[in-house]
């Protein structure tokens, strides 16, 4: 069981793919970390010696902001946008897309399930 930055890394996957489990590390960052550590991208982590894993762990801790620190920074940036009352902050508050996407027909993941809003005429006719 390999633990880096508080995350349990799968040992049976290739090193590049396994490192992407850490929040803040994508494929490109993983490739750079492995090349700096002198580890092949295709090597599986269970085949690596402990000293190589320790080198990878040290490279991640020294060079990158990952997991809790990165999540905290992102949430503080969003909170700052909300506090200053910017347009982007108001979009975050309303739970709408922030980066200029259209919302008339798309943005289902942000807006939620489709809800039909009627005029209420049918219910009003039934009551009388």
C-alpha positions in Angstrom: 0.0 0.0 0.0 1.6 3.3 -1.2 0.4 6.5 0.4 1.4 9.9 -1.1 0.0 13.2 0.0 -2.6 11.4 2.2 -4.0 9.4 -0.8 -3.7 5.7 -1.2 -2.2 5.1 -4.7 -3.1 1.9 -6.6 0.0 -0.3 -7.0 -1.2 -2.4 -9.9 -1.5 0.6 -12.4 1.2 2.3 -14.4 3.0 5.0 -12.5 1.6 7.8 -14.7 -2.0 6.7 -14.2 -1.6 6.0 -10.5 -0.3 9.4 -9.7 -3.3 11.1 -11.3 -5.3 9.8 -8.3 -3.9 12.7 -6.3 -5.9 15.9 -6.6 -3.9 18.5 -8.4 -1.8 16.0 -10.5 -2.8 15.3 -14.1 -1.0 13.3 -16.7 1.5 16.0 -17.7 2.4 16.7 -14.0 2.8 13.0 -13.4 5.1 12.6 -16.4 7.3 15.5 -15.2 7.4 14.1 -11.7 8.4 10.7 -12.9 11.1 12.0 -15.3 12.6 14.1 -12.5 12.6 11.1 -10.2 14.2 8.9 -12.9 11.3 6.4 -13.1 9.8 5.0 -16.3 6.2 6.0 -17.0 5.3 2.4 -17.9 6.6 0.9 -14.6 4.0 -0.3 -12.2 4.4 1.0 -8.7 4.5 -2.4 -7.0 7.7 -3.1 -8.9 9.5 0.0 -7.7 11.9 -0.1 -4.8 11.0 1.9 -1.7 13.7 4.5 -2.3 12.3 5.4 -5.7 8.8 5.8 -4.2 10.3 8.1 -1.5 11.9 10.2 -4.2 8.6 10.6 -6.0 6.9 11.5 -2.7 9.6 14.1 -1.9 9.3 15.6 -5.4 5.5 16.0 -5.1 5.7 17.5 -1.6 8.4 20.0 -2.5 7.3 21.1 -6.0 3.5 21.0 -6.1 0.5 22.1 -4.0 -1.8 19.1 -3.9 -4.8 17.7 -2.0 -5.9 19.7 1.1 -3.7 22.8 0.4 -4.9 23.0 -3.2 -8.6 22.4 -2.3 -8.3 25.1 0.4 -6.8 27.6 -2.0 -9.5 27.0 -4.6 -12.3 27.4 -2.1 -10.7 30.6 -0.8 -10.5 32.0 -4.3 -14.2 31.3 -4.9 -15.1 32.8 -1.5 -13.1 35.9 -2.4 -15.0 36.3 -5.7 -18.3 35.9 -3.8 -17.3 38.4 -1.1 -16.3 41.2 -3.5 -19.5 40.7 -5.5 -18.0 40.1 -8.8 -19.9 38.6 -11.7 -18.1 35.3 -11.4 -18.9 35.2 -7.7 -22.6 35.8 -8.3 -22.6 32.9 -10.8 -21.0 30.7 -8.2 -23.7 31.8 -5.7 -26.5 31.0 -8.1 -24.9 27.7 -9.1 -24.7 28.6 -12.8 -21.8 28.2 -15.2 -19.1 30.7 -14.5 -17.1 30.8 -17.7 -19.6 32.1 -20.3 -21.3 29.0 -21.4 -24.9 29.1 -22.6 -27.6 28.1 -20.2 -30.8 28.2 -22.3 -30.4 24.6 -23.6 -27.3 23.2 -21.9 -25.7 23.4 -18.4 -27.8 20.5 -17.0 -25.0 19.4 -14.6 -25.0 22.8 -13.0 -28.7 23.6 -13.1 -30.0 20.1 -12.3 -32.9 18.1 -13.6 -35.2 19.7 -16.2 -38.3 21.2 -14.6 -41.2 22.5 -16.6 -42.7 25.7 -15.2 -46.2 26.2 -16.4 -48.6 29.2 -16.2 -50.8 27.6 -13.6 -54.0 28.1 -15.7 -55.0 24.5 -15.7 -55.0 24.2 -11.9 -56.9 27.5 -11.6 -59.6 26.3 -14.0 -60.0 23.1 -12.0 -60.6 24.9 -8.7 -63.5 27.0 -9.9 
